[in-house]
């Protein structure tokens, strides 16, 4: 039996699928922030810090729920890739702190997506036993 973190036999389609889920969720969040004007009220960054990890959790959960077999590493790696891509294209951070920000947010995204994937896998196992 393969390990849960077997990077050799990792299903890259689920890494890509989780990236798509994260992208769609983040796009929807951007639209909501734009429509509601939350960023101009001064609490946008606080909401962003709360909602952004929720996107990684939900994306990990959905990937774990709908994937075949055990896919824990795939959404976690997808979250890191998404976070790093976001850090590359986000020009609002001060350049001195960009690397620290990217590393810190990648670690948080990895852990949160991993937790979501674990819960999604549990849900999938329970529903397959029924």
N, C-alpha and C positions, 0 to 999 in steps of 0.2 A: 504494500500500500504506500502510495506517495505521501510525503510530508505535506502538511498544510501550507508550508512556505517553500515548496519545491519550485525554485525559480527556473529550473531547466524545463519543467513540464507546465509552466504557467500558460494559461489561456489568454493570449494577447487580445483576442476579440473582446474579452470582458474588461481588459484594461481600457481599450478604446471605447467600449460601451459605457463604462463608468465616466470617462472623460466627457463623452457626449451628454450624459445625465448631469454632470457637474456644470458643464457649459450652459445648458438650457436653464438650469436652476439659477445660475448666476446672472444670465441674461434677463430672466424674469425679475430677479431682485433689482437689477439696474433699472428696469422699466418702472417698477413700483417706486423705487427711490426717486426717479425722475418725475413721475406723475404726482406723487404726494409732496414733493419738495422737501423731503425729510433732511436732506443734506444741508439745506439752508437754515434749518432750525437749530443747528448746533448739536443735535443729538444723533446725527447720521452715523458718525464714526462709532458711537457706542452700539447702536443698532447693528451696524455692519459687523462688529466684533461678536455679537450674539448670533446673528443670522447666518453669517458665513460658515461657522462650524456646523450649524444645523443642515446646511446644504450638503456638506461632506458626509454627515451622518445619514441623511436620507438617501443620498446617492450610493453609499456603501450598503445600506439596508436593501435598497431595490436591486442592486447587483447581486448581493448574497441571496436574496429571495428568488430571483428569476433565473439565476445561472444554474447550469447543470453541475452536480458534484459540489465539492468544497472550493469556493473561490473567496478566500480571505485576503490574500496578498494583492489580487488584481485591483480591487477598488482602492486599496491603500496606496498602491503605486500610481494609479490613475489620479488620486488626489494630490500626490506630490508633484506629478507632472503638471497638473492643472495649476497648482500654486506657483511653481517655478515659472511657467509660461505667463501667469498673471503678474509676477514680480518683474519679468523682463519688459512687459508692455506697460506697466504702471509707472508713469513718470512723476507721480505725486510724492513719492518718498524721497527723502534726502539721500543723496548718493552715498554718503559715508555710512549710512545705516542700512543700505539695500541688502547687503549680504547677510547681516544678522537678522533682518526682517524675513528674508527668504528662507533662511534655515529654521527660524522659530516657527513661522507659519507652516512650513512643510512638515515639521514634526507634529504640530497640532493637527493638521489635515490628515496625516498618516494615521495617527492614533484614533481620531474621531471616525474616519472612514472604516478603520479596522473594527472598531466597536460596532458600528452600524452593520458591517458585513457579517460579523459574528451573530448578531441578533437576527439578521435576515436568514442566515443559514439555519439557525435554530427553528425559526418559523417554517422554513421550507421542510426541515426534517419532520416537524410535528404534522404538517399538512400532508406529507407523503405517507405517514403511518396510518392515516385515517382511511 
